[in-house]
Amino acid sequence: MKKSILFIFTLFISLHIYAQNDKGLESMIVKKWMDYSKAFEYKDYDRIANHFTYPAVTNFATPLIVENKNSMIELYKSDRENLQDDYKYSLLEDWKLLNISDNLIILDAYYSRYNDKYELIISGRGLYTYKNINGLWLLSEIISISN
């Protein structure tokens, strides 16, 4: 009986610790997305490109393999300059974290874009794949999902 109680207690503690670690990882990934979004808002293309590992895949309308940081900067300059004319900023509305493995996580993000009058322009969804590269979580793929 004592062994059963000890086993259940140990299992509970292990699950509790795992859940706390998982929440810490979730918080870190969400903060990374918010920093990526803020860099997009401020047209800080170098900062955006630093969020990625290369080669990376973007799939906004069609899939594209981006080989290096300079190519990513050029891609984001073009995309950002051709966005809605009155775009000001984006907010993360909701998300789900899909823990694929110890080194691969997908952030299923629901976001909204606003203009400088704080009016909603559009809502969207994207899958942001993060890879753990030597202890750093970096974007390896972004897929835009049509609503």
C-alpha positions as CSV (number, residue, x, y, z in Angstrom):
1,M,0.0,0.0,0.0
2,K,2.8,2.4,0.9
3,K,4.5,1.7,-2.4
4,S,1.3,2.5,-4.3
5,I,0.9,5.8,-2.5
6,L,4.5,6.6,-3.0
7,F,4.3,5.8,-6.7
8,I,1.2,7.9,-7.2
9,F,2.8,10.8,-5.3
10,T,6.0,10.5,-7.3
11,L,3.9,10.4,-10.6
12,F,1.9,13.5,-9.5
13,I,5.1,15.5,-8.7
14,S,6.7,14.5,-12.0
15,L,3.6,15.5,-14.0
16,H,3.4,18.8,-12.1
17,I,7.1,19.6,-12.8
18,Y,6.6,18.6,-16.5
19,A,3.6,20.9,-16.7
20,Q,5.5,23.8,-15.1
21,N,8.4,23.3,-17.6
22,D,5.9,23.1,-20.5
23,K,4.3,26.4,-19.3
24,G,7.8,28.0,-19.2
25,L,8.5,26.9,-22.7
26,E,5.1,28.1,-23.9
27,S,5.7,31.5,-22.3
28,M,9.2,31.7,-23.9
29,I,7.9,30.8,-27.4
30,V,5.0,33.3,-27.2
31,K,7.4,36.0,-26.1
32,K,9.6,35.2,-29.1
33,W,6.5,35.5,-31.4
34,M,5.7,38.8,-29.8
35,D,9.2,40.1,-30.4
36,Y,9.0,38.9,-34.0
37,S,5.7,40.7,-34.4
38,K,7.1,43.9,-32.8
39,A,10.1,43.8,-35.2
40,F,7.6,43.5,-38.1
41,E,5.7,46.5,-36.8
42,Y,8.8,48.6,-36.6
43,K,10.2,47.3,-39.9
44,D,13.3,46.0,-38.1
45,Y,14.2,43.5,-40.8
46,D,17.5,42.5,-39.2
47,R,15.7,41.7,-36.0
48,I,13.1,39.7,-37.9
49,A,15.8,37.7,-39.7
50,N,17.6,36.9,-36.4
51,H,14.5,34.9,-35.3
52,F,15.2,32.3,-38.0
53,T,17.5,29.4,-38.7
54,Y,18.5,28.8,-42.3
55,P,17.4,27.6,-44.7
56,A,13.9,28.5,-43.6
57,V,10.5,28.0,-45.3
58,T,7.9,30.7,-45.7
59,N,4.5,29.9,-47.1
60,F,2.5,33.1,-47.2
61,A,0.9,32.5,-50.6
62,T,3.3,30.0,-52.1
63,P,6.1,28.0,-50.5
64,L,9.5,29.6,-50.6
65,I,12.8,28.3,-49.3
66,V,14.9,31.2,-47.9
67,E,18.6,30.2,-47.9
68,N,20.1,33.0,-45.7
69,K,19.6,36.0,-43.6
70,N,20.0,38.6,-46.4
71,S,17.4,36.8,-48.5
72,M,15.0,36.8,-45.5
73,I,15.5,40.6,-45.0
74,E,14.7,41.3,-48.7
75,L,11.6,39.0,-48.5
76,Y,10.3,40.8,-45.4
77,K,11.0,44.3,-46.8
78,S,8.9,43.4,-49.9
79,D,6.1,41.8,-47.8
80,R,6.0,44.6,-45.3
81,E,6.0,47.4,-47.9
82,N,3.1,45.7,-49.8
83,L,0.9,45.1,-46.7
84,Q,-2.3,46.9,-46.1
85,D,-1.7,50.6,-46.5
86,D,-3.0,51.5,-43.0
87,Y,-1.3,48.6,-41.1
88,K,0.1,49.7,-37.8
89,Y,0.5,46.6,-35.5
90,S,-0.5,43.0,-34.8
91,L,-1.8,41.4,-31.6
92,L,-1.7,37.7,-30.7
93,E,-5.3,36.9,-29.9
94,D,-5.0,33.2,-29.1
95,W,-2.6,30.3,-29.6
96,K,-2.0,26.6,-29.1
97,L,1.5,25.1,-28.6
98,L,2.0,21.8,-30.3
99,N,5.0,20.1,-28.8
100,I,6.2,17.8,-31.6
101,S,9.5,16.7,-30.0
102,D,12.2,17.9,-27.6
103,N,13.6,20.0,-30.5
104,L,10.5,20.9,-32.5
105,I,7.5,23.1,-31.5
106,I,4.7,24.6,-33.5
107,L,2.9,27.7,-32.4
108,D,-0.6,27.8,-33.9
109,A,-1.2,31.5,-33.7
110,Y,-4.4,33.5,-34.2
111,Y,-3.6,37.2,-34.6
112,S,-5.3,40.5,-35.6
113,R,-3.9,43.4,-37.5
114,Y,-4.9,46.9,-36.6
115,N,-4.5,50.4,-38.2
116,D,-3.2,53.6,-36.4
117,K,-6.8,54.3,-35.3
118,Y,-6.8,51.0,-33.4
119,E,-9.4,49.5,-35.8
120,L,-9.3,45.9,-36.8
121,I,-8.1,45.5,-40.4
122,I,-7.9,41.7,-40.7
123,S,-7.6,38.6,-38.5
124,G,-5.4,35.7,-39.5
125,R,-3.8,32.5,-38.5
126,G,-0.3,31.1,-38.9
127,L,1.7,28.0,-38.0
128,Y,5.1,29.0,-36.7
129,T,7.6,26.1,-36.4
130,Y,10.4,26.6,-33.9
131,K,13.5,24.4,-33.8
132,N,15.8,24.1,-30.8
133,I,19.3,24.8,-32.3
134,N,22.0,24.5,-29.6
135,G,19.6,25.7,-26.9
136,L,18.1,28.5,-29.0
137,W,14.5,28.3,-30.3
138,L,14.5,29.7,-33.8
139,L,11.9,29.8,-36.5
140,S,12.4,27.3,-39.3
141,E,9.0,27.6,-41.1
142,I,6.0,29.9,-41.2
143,I,2.7,28.8,-42.9
144,S,-0.1,31.3,-43.3
145,I,-3.5,29.7,-43.1
146,S,-6.4,31.2,-45.0
147,N,-9.6,31.8,-43.0
